[in-house]
């Protein structure tokens, strides 16, 4: 069984190999998670950008803005990754397509930077808000934060009665021959 995505913003051929095999998973995972975010963002229309499911919830556009700006902050301020000035992070056109393009444009140079880093750089302790953490810890914290916001917007798609793209396997809207989601005790019992 092979998962096939409808759209891939950053194909495997554009993902650089890490200088150390030990850190290849970091580069591959960042590319994959970026692709998943972009797949979700592409499902929104310009008319959806102001949608919020509750008055205290963020709008679609607010979550997209936060994603781009907070990723820039995590990587630039806390990890020391070369980043554009914060004032240049948001897209010129605040449409889903503008945010998709900007997410991809910001992610690709990071992939190249991450691929060249050695173990000492990843394991170095650096300030993170009011604590000290290894860069690799900050990296994973960032990716988990990204997954959280992608999941928010996945739920927004469902509330807007839109198709939800596949992230890690089949969805109610997307499946393929041979898909084997774990939804039973029998499936979970396989070794």
Beta strands, then each sheet from edge to edge (+ up, - down):
strand 1: 125-128
strand 2: 131-134
sheet 1: 1+ 2-
end
